[in-house]
């Protein structure tokens, strides 16, 4: 693995969970908790020894770990570039998490950024035909790249999801309602009974012009995209939650009352409000660019 600071394309490697576990143990660097694994009680000593040997052999073949020479320790044998990039997870200036799903697969993407360099880990799960029962895939993608490539990396799963089934087009718009009222209105719309829908509209005092916005979020949700970013330099953070329905992508933004101002979970739900915005996937791209540009700007002064 070579230093990628002088190239334009990220360096990508596929490693098994056993190999990632071994690298974590050899370097002493903790990877994000979603990627950390432990040996289960059902794994015998013989199986563990065999799997560790196989993982070590594979890492040596990839150049991640040098063959044992003399009294060299595990940490000394780790490729310096591998150790440096994995080390970004130990004390990053910026962390970004992407959780997305669609097309029969979920994506878990963790990124650490420091001094213009970035490392990411990607893990996926397969879903059944009903989009349920996630099954872990026994590999992890490790990538190393520079800060200018960060936006493109964060949007990779979105591109894959939309390539599988391009979203429809819906007019841009937004509505903001109490959480419980929005839930009731969506339930009414799904009933497909005009009388119930009209009654629900009157209950929440929403105009007929806003109804298509809520309707767009009521049917055929088959994909989602969530991004969370935090600057450890400033403490600032950002999150955004998107879902794709039959009519296209929509964003949900939840605002909640301070916990010390409510006396029950019912009051908490009643005072929570949701802003629902219908926009195309290009709005997701713009949102990610703005967020990373803002949070990342602190990294460069």
Buried (B, 14 or more C-beta within 10 A) or exposed (E): BEEBEEEEEBBEBEBBBBBBBBBBEBBEBEBBEEBEEEBEEEEEEEEEEEBBEBBBEBBBEBEBBEEEEEEEEBEBBBBEBBBBBBBBBEEBBBBBBBBBBBBEBBBBBBBBBBEBBBBBBBBBBEBEEEBEEBEEEEBBBBBBBBBEBBBEBBBBBBEBBBEEEEBBEBEEBBBEBBBBBBEBBBEBBEEEEEEBBEEBBEEBEBEEEBBEBBBBBBEEBBBBBBBBBBBBBBEBEBEBBBBBBBBBBBBBBEEBBEEEEBEEEEEBBBBBBBBBBBBBBEBBBEBBBEBBEBBBEBBEE
